[in-house]
């Protein structure tokens, strides 16, 4: 029997944990209807606002950073929140929810900090049959210049105030969407938690200029000879998002605050990583804009296949399992030693590992004269794995764990310097710990 992908988030049930994030793909009923037909578990409707009227540019709205293979790695967006009348949006939300009662329907909103506005509109959103409210406190362009979006999300006192205001005027679960444009994401999460948030979602887009048109001398995307900063998303932001999700998930002050993970999710493995770090579900945007709604098949089938291989029968079996292994640097095992080993049978003699190590690392890789291949000098290798990153041949270089004793390949004592490093007088952490009291028992 296949693993169960049924998801439950804040009491909101959906057939799988894959939701569409608040963005152009969730702007209107025809898109959302098509997404649900394809198999998506839920949507967050594109952010609704009321005043002043939103007018989007009719020129280019997106800028791209593309890799050598032309694949989009990063995506910069200057489109604003929904420019459609809120009444039309609410009518369509009600119709979609009635047509698809088993799918999650969350409505993203961005209103000024005025009690009367929230008191008027949140009950109307609730009347559509929507399952939840998401507060957009992260949009870094256009709306932030109006004092909303990330302008609110970057100020913890405003995050708390907006969250509290929303909770006062709706019975629906309130999800606070956090901006990554801060120095410490836990400050924003703490503010949302203090305001009564039922959950947080992150990350929203990162403030960016994705490139410059050197002919027009203007940022990309260029609109009539000018450009502006936008919101950066796509695969390139995933490492930032994973870190921020983990920082919230492993912080005990939030009492296991539910998290909806967002940021560069393109593959089923990306979703599994977010969930392993504590996200209950995930939201996808850029990948859908690039490849279409049918990628949901690859996401669900890939996740199920992996779960089956790992003997996970449901999502909860692995959700949060990586959290305890995310630690501060000073808690890493400094007695652990690994070193690179080059499979000379696979080595093609390109020398990329040698150049990287020789110029920028520890001069631990030399060329074997007879064969033209390369070999690691274990006594010089510090296990940084830069060589593995630059090698163009799969499985040619592997990192091998060493133990104290003799390396059978070289006859050298390879772990002697690392042995008992935690107690070594030259370990600077011991001096820091002595001054700060780290590691002392109560």
C-alpha positions as CSV (number, residue, x, y, z in Angstrom):
1,X,0.0,0.0,0.0
2,X,1.3,3.5,-0.9
3,X,2.2,5.9,1.9
4,X,-0.6,8.3,2.9
5,X,0.0,11.9,1.7
6,X,-3.0,13.3,3.5
7,X,-2.1,16.5,5.2
8,X,-3.5,18.3,8.2
9,X,-2.4,21.9,8.9
10,X,-4.2,23.9,11.6
11,X,-7.2,21.6,11.2
12,X,-7.2,22.3,7.5
13,X,-7.3,19.0,5.6
14,X,-5.9,18.5,2.1
15,X,-5.2,15.3,0.0
16,X,-1.5,16.2,-0.1
17,X,0.9,18.7,1.6
18,X,1.5,20.7,-1.7
19,X,-0.1,24.1,-1.8
20,X,0.2,26.8,-4.3
21,X,1.7,30.0,-2.7
22,X,0.0,33.4,-2.9
23,X,1.2,34.6,-6.3
24,X,0.2,35.0,-10.0
25,X,-0.9,31.3,-10.3
26,X,-3.6,31.8,-7.6
27,X,-4.9,35.1,-8.9
28,X,-8.3,34.0,-10.3
29,X,-10.7,31.1,-10.4
30,X,-9.7,29.7,-13.8
31,X,-6.1,29.2,-12.6
32,X,-7.1,27.7,-9.2
33,X,-9.7,25.4,-10.8
34,X,-7.1,24.1,-13.2
35,X,-4.6,23.6,-10.4
36,X,-7.1,21.5,-8.4
37,X,-8.0,19.5,-11.4
38,X,-4.3,18.7,-11.7
39,X,-4.2,17.5,-8.1
40,X,-2.8,20.3,-5.9
41,X,-3.8,19.9,-2.3
42,X,-4.5,23.6,-1.6
43,X,-3.9,27.2,-2.5
44,X,-3.2,30.5,-0.9
45,X,-5.2,33.0,-2.9
46,X,-3.2,35.9,-4.3
47,X,-3.0,38.7,-1.8
48,X,-6.1,40.9,-1.5
49,X,-5.9,44.6,-0.7
50,X,-8.4,47.4,-0.8
51,X,-7.0,50.9,-0.9
52,X,-5.4,52.7,-2.6
53,X,-6.2,50.8,-5.9
54,X,-3.3,48.6,-7.1
55,X,-2.2,49.1,-10.7
56,X,0.4,46.7,-12.1
57,X,2.9,47.5,-14.9
58,X,2.0,46.2,-18.3
59,X,5.7,45.8,-19.3
60,X,8.0,43.1,-18.1
61,X,7.2,42.0,-14.5
62,X,9.9,39.3,-14.1
63,X,13.7,39.2,-14.2
64,X,15.7,35.9,-14.3
65,X,19.1,34.6,-13.3
66,X,19.8,31.6,-15.5
67,X,22.5,29.0,-15.2
68,X,24.8,27.8,-17.9
69,X,22.1,25.3,-19.1
70,X,19.6,28.2,-19.4
71,X,17.6,26.8,-16.5
72,X,16.2,29.5,-14.3
73,X,17.9,29.5,-10.9
74,X,16.5,32.8,-9.5
75,X,13.4,34.7,-10.4
76,X,12.8,38.4,-9.6
77,X,9.2,39.6,-9.5
78,X,8.0,43.2,-9.5
79,X,4.3,42.4,-9.7
80,X,2.2,43.8,-6.9
81,X,-0.7,42.2,-5.0
82,X,-4.0,41.5,-6.8
83,X,-5.2,44.3,-9.0
84,X,-8.7,42.8,-9.3
85,X,-11.6,44.2,-7.2
86,X,-11.8,42.5,-3.9
87,X,-15.5,41.7,-4.4
88,X,-14.8,39.7,-7.5
89,X,-12.0,37.8,-5.8
90,X,-14.3,36.9,-2.9
91,X,-17.0,35.7,-5.2
92,X,-14.6,33.4,-7.0
93,X,-13.1,32.1,-3.8
94,X,-16.6,31.1,-2.6
95,X,-17.3,29.4,-5.9
96,X,-14.0,27.5,-5.9
97,X,-14.4,26.4,-2.3
98,X,-17.9,25.1,-3.0
99,X,-16.7,23.2,-6.0
100,X,-13.6,21.7,-4.3
101,X,-14.6,21.2,-0.6
102,X,-11.8,18.7,0.0
103,X,-9.0,21.2,-0.9
104,X,-7.4,23.8,1.3
105,X,-8.4,27.4,0.6
106,X,-6.4,30.1,2.4
107,X,-6.8,33.8,1.6
108,X,-3.8,36.1,1.7
109,X,-4.5,39.7,2.8
110,X,-2.6,42.9,3.1
111,X,-4.5,45.7,4.8
112,X,-3.5,48.9,6.6
113,X,-3.2,48.9,10.3
114,X,-6.8,50.2,10.8
115,X,-9.3,48.3,13.0
116,X,-12.3,49.3,10.9
117,X,-10.9,47.7,7.7
118,X,-10.1,44.4,9.3
119,X,-13.5,44.4,11.1
120,X,-15.2,44.9,7.8
121,X,-13.3,42.5,5.5
122,X,-12.3,39.5,7.5
123,X,-15.9,38.4,8.2
124,X,-16.6,38.7,4.5
125,X,-13.6,36.5,3.7
126,X,-14.8,34.1,6.3
127,X,-18.2,34.0,4.7
128,X,-16.7,32.6,1.5
129,X,-16.0,29.3,3.2
130,X,-12.3,29.8,3.2
131,X,-10.2,27.7,5.6
132,X,-7.8,30.3,6.8
133,X,-6.2,33.7,6.5
134,X,-2.5,34.4,5.6
135,X,-1.1,37.8,6.5
136,X,1.3,39.0,3.8
137,X,3.9,40.8,5.9
138,X,6.7,40.0,3.5
139,X,6.3,41.6,0.0
140,X,9.5,43.7,-0.4
141,X,8.5,45.8,-3.4
142,X,5.8,48.3,-4.3
143,X,3.6,47.6,-1.3
144,X,6.4,48.2,1.1
145,X,6.7,51.7,-0.2
146,X,3.1,52.2,0.9
147,X,4.0,51.1,4.4
148,X,2.7,47.6,4.1
149,X,4.3,44.2,3.2
150,X,7.9,43.9,4.4
151,X,7.7,47.4,5.8
152,X,5.4,45.9,8.5
153,X,7.2,42.5,8.5
154,X,10.5,44.0,9.4
155,X,9.2,45.7,12.5
156,X,8.3,43.1,15.2
157,X,6.0,45.5,17.0
158,X,3.9,45.9,13.8
159,X,4.0,42.1,13.2
160,X,2.5,41.6,16.6
161,X,-0.1,44.4,16.2
162,X,-1.3,43.2,12.8
163,X,-1.5,39.6,14.0
164,X,-3.5,40.6,17.1
165,X,-5.8,42.7,15.0
166,X,-6.5,39.9,12.6
167,X,-7.2,37.4,15.4
168,X,-9.7,39.9,16.9
169,X,-11.8,39.9,13.7
170,X,-11.9,36.3,12.5
171,X,-12.5,32.8,13.8
172,X,-10.3,31.3,11.0
173,X,-6.8,30.2,11.7
174,X,-4.3,33.1,11.0
175,X,-1.0,32.3,9.3
176,X,1.6,35.0,9.4
177,X,3.9,35.1,6.3
178,X,7.3,36.3,7.3
179,X,9.8,38.3,5.4
180,X,13.4,37.1,5.1
181,X,14.6,40.7,4.8
182,X,15.6,40.8,8.4
183,X,18.7,40.0,10.4
184,X,17.1,37.4,12.7
185,X,13.9,35.6,11.6
186,X,13.1,34.5,15.2
187,X,12.4,38.1,16.1
188,X,9.5,38.2,13.6
189,X,8.4,34.7,14.6
190,X,8.3,35.7,18.3
191,X,6.2,38.8,17.4
192,X,3.7,36.7,15.4
193,X,3.6,34.2,18.3
194,X,3.0,37.0,20.8
195,X,0.2,38.4,18.7
196,X,-1.6,35.0,18.7
197,X,-0.6,33.6,15.3
198,X,-1.8,30.1,14.7
199,X,1.1,29.4,12.4
200,X,3.8,31.1,10.3
201,X,4.7,30.6,6.6
202,X,8.1,31.4,5.2
203,X,10.0,32.7,3.4
204,X,8.5,35.5,1.4
205,X,10.6,36.9,-1.4
206,X,14.1,38.5,-0.9
207,X,14.6,42.1,-1.8
208,X,16.8,42.1,-5.0
209,X,18.0,43.5,-8.2
210,X,18.5,40.4,-10.4
211,X,20.7,42.1,-13.0
212,X,21.4,45.2,-15.1
213,X,20.7,45.8,-18.8
214,X,24.1,47.2,-19.8
215,X,22.6,48.7,-23.0
216,X,19.9,50.6,-21.3
217,X,21.8,50.9,-18.1
218,X,18.8,50.0,-16.0
219,X,17.9,47.2,-13.6
220,X,16.1,44.1,-14.9
221,X,13.2,43.8,-15.6
222,X,13.3,47.1,-17.5
223,X,10.1,49.0,-17.9
224,X,10.5,51.9,-20.4
225,X,14.2,52.4,-19.5
226,X,13.8,52.1,-15.8
227,X,13.8,49.3,-13.2
228,X,13.2,48.7,-9.5
229,X,14.0,46.3,-6.8
230,X,11.9,43.1,-6.8
231,X,11.1,40.0,-4.8
232,X,13.7,37.2,-5.4
233,X,12.5,33.6,-5.4
234,X,13.2,30.2,-7.1
235,X,15.8,27.4,-6.4
236,X,18.5,29.9,-5.4
237,X,16.6,31.0,-2.3
238,X,16.0,27.5,-0.9
239,X,19.1,27.4,1.4
240,X,18.1,30.6,3.0
241,X,14.5,29.4,3.5
242,X,15.7,26.1,5.0
243,X,17.8,27.8,7.5
244,X,15.0,30.2,8.6
245,X,12.5,27.4,8.9
246,X,15.0,25.4,11.0
247,X,15.7,28.5,13.3
248,X,12.1,28.7,14.2
249,X,11.4,24.9,14.4
250,X,14.3,24.4,16.8
251,X,13.5,27.3,19.1
252,X,11.6,26.1,22.2
253,X,10.1,29.5,22.9
254,X,7.6,29.1,20.1
255,X,6.0,26.0,21.5
256,X,6.1,24.0,18.2
257,X,4.5,26.8,16.2
258,X,3.2,25.2,13.0
259,X,5.2,26.1,9.9
260,X,4.3,26.2,6.2
261,X,7.6,26.0,4.2
262,X,8.2,28.2,1.2
263,X,11.2,29.0,-0.9
264,X,12.6,27.4,-4.1
265,X,10.7,24.1,-3.9
266,X,11.0,22.4,-7.3
267,X,11.5,18.7,-6.6
268,X,9.9,16.3,-4.2
269,X,13.2,16.1,-2.3
270,X,13.0,19.9,-1.6
271,X,9.6,19.3,0.0
272,X,11.0,16.4,2.1
273,X,13.9,18.6,3.3
274,X,11.5,21.4,4.4
275,X,9.3,18.9,6.3
276,X,12.3,17.1,7.9
277,X,13.2,20.5,9.3
278,X,9.8,21.1,10.8
279,X,7.4,22.3,8.1
280,X,4.0,20.6,8.2
281,X,3.3,21.4,4.6
282,X,4.9,23.4,1.7
283,X,3.9,26.1,-0.7
284,X,5.1,26.2,-4.3
285,X,5.2,29.1,-6.8
286,X,8.2,29.6,-9.1
287,X,8.4,26.0,-10.2
288,X,4.7,26.1,-11.3
289,X,5.2,29.3,-13.2
290,X,8.1,27.8,-15.1
291,X,6.8,24.2,-15.6
292,X,3.0,24.3,-15.1
293,X,0.6,22.7,-12.8
294,X,1.3,19.1,-13.9
295,X,4.5,19.0,-11.9
296,X,2.2,18.0,-9.0
297,X,2.4,14.4,-10.3
298,X,6.2,14.4,-10.0
299,X,6.0,15.9,-6.5
300,X,3.5,13.5,-5.1
301,X,4.8,10.4,-6.8
302,X,8.4,11.2,-5.9
303,X,7.6,11.8,-2.3
304,X,5.5,8.6,-2.0
305,X,8.2,6.5,-3.6
306,X,10.9,7.9,-1.2
307,X,8.6,7.4,1.8
308,X,8.0,3.8,0.7
309,X,11.7,3.2,0.4
310,X,12.2,4.6,3.9
311,X,9.2,2.7,5.4
312,X,7.4,5.9,6.2
313,X,3.6,5.3,6.1
314,X,2.5,8.9,6.6
315,X,3.9,12.4,6.6
316,X,4.2,12.7,10.3
317,X,6.7,9.8,10.4
318,X,9.5,12.1,9.1
319,X,8.2,15.6,9.7
320,X,10.7,17.4,12.1
321,X,13.1,14.4,12.3
322,X,16.1,16.6,11.3
323,X,15.5,19.3,13.8
324,X,17.5,17.8,16.7
325,X,20.5,17.5,14.4
326,X,20.6,21.2,13.7
327,X,23.0,22.6,16.3
328,X,25.2,25.6,17.0
329,X,28.7,25.3,15.5
330,X,30.3,24.8,18.9
331,X,28.3,21.6,19.4
332,X,29.8,19.9,16.3
333,X,32.1,16.9,17.0
334,X,35.6,18.2,16.5
335,X,37.0,14.7,16.8
336,X,35.3,13.6,13.7
337,X,37.7,13.3,10.7
338,X,36.9,12.7,7.0
339,X,39.2,13.0,4.0
340,X,38.8,13.0,0.3
341,X,39.6,9.9,-1.7
342,X,39.8,10.0,-5.5
343,X,38.8,6.9,-7.4
344,X,41.7,6.9,-10.0
345,X,39.8,4.5,-12.2
346,X,37.1,7.1,-12.6
347,X,39.4,10.1,-12.7
348,X,39.6,11.7,-16.2
349,X,42.7,13.8,-15.3
350,X,41.0,17.2,-15.8
351,X,42.8,18.7,-12.9
352,X,39.9,20.7,-11.6
353,X,40.2,19.3,-8.1
354,X,43.9,20.0,-8.1
355,X,43.5,23.6,-9.2
356,X,40.8,24.3,-6.6
357,X,42.8,22.7,-3.8
358,X,46.2,24.2,-4.8
359,X,45.0,27.7,-5.3
360,X,42.3,28.1,-2.6
361,X,42.6,25.3,-0.1
362,X,45.3,23.1,1.5
363,X,47.5,21.9,-1.4
364,X,46.5,18.3,-0.7
365,X,46.0,17.0,-4.2
366,X,48.9,16.0,-6.5
367,X,49.1,14.5,-10.0
368,X,50.3,11.0,-10.4
369,X,53.1,11.1,-13.0
370,X,52.6,7.6,-14.4
371,X,48.9,7.8,-15.0
372,X,48.1,11.5,-15.3
373,X,45.4,11.0,-12.6
374,X,45.2,12.8,-9.3
375,X,45.6,11.6,-5.7
376,X,44.9,13.0,-2.3
377,X,47.7,13.4,0.2
378,X,45.9,12.4,3.4
379,X,48.3,14.2,5.7
380,X,47.4,17.5,4.1
381,X,43.7,17.0,3.5
382,X,41.4,18.8,6.0
383,X,38.2,17.3,4.7
384,X,36.7,20.5,3.3
385,X,35.2,18.7,0.3
386,X,35.8,21.5,-2.2
387,X,37.3,18.9,-4.6
388,X,34.1,17.0,-4.5
389,X,32.1,20.1,-5.5
390,X,34.2,20.9,-8.6
391,X,34.7,17.3,-9.9
392,X,32.7,16.8,-13.1
393,X,32.5,12.9,-12.7
394,X,29.9,11.3,-10.5
395,X,31.3,9.3,-7.6
396,X,34.9,10.0,-8.6
397,X,35.6,11.7,-5.3
398,X,34.2,10.5,-2.0
399,X,34.6,11.7,1.6
400,X,35.6,8.9,3.8
401,X,35.4,8.9,7.6
402,X,38.7,8.2,9.4
403,X,39.4,7.0,12.9
404,X,42.4,7.5,15.1
405,X,45.2,5.3,13.9
406,X,47.1,4.5,10.7
407,X,45.8,5.3,7.2
408,X,46.2,2.0,5.3
409,X,46.8,3.8,2.1
410,X,49.7,6.0,3.3
411,X,50.8,4.5,6.6
412,X,50.4,7.9,8.2
413,X,48.7,8.8,11.5
414,X,45.8,10.7,10.0
415,X,43.7,11.5,13.0
416,X,46.3,12.3,15.7
417,X,45.8,16.1,15.4
418,X,42.1,15.8,15.8
419,X,42.1,13.4,18.7
420,X,40.9,15.1,21.9
421,X,40.6,18.4,20.1
422,X,37.7,19.4,22.3
423,X,40.1,19.5,25.2
424,X,43.1,20.8,23.3
425,X,44.6,24.0,24.8
426,X,44.9,25.5,21.3
427,X,41.1,25.1,20.7
428,X,39.8,28.7,20.8
429,X,36.4,27.4,21.8
430,X,37.8,26.3,25.2
431,X,38.9,29.9,25.9
432,X,35.4,31.2,24.9
433,X,33.7,28.6,27.0
434,X,35.8,29.3,30.0
435,X,34.9,33.0,29.8
436,X,31.2,32.5,29.1
437,X,30.5,29.5,31.2
438,X,29.4,27.4,28.2
439,X,29.3,23.7,29.0
440,X,29.2,24.1,32.8
441,X,26.7,22.0,34.6
442,X,24.0,23.7,36.6
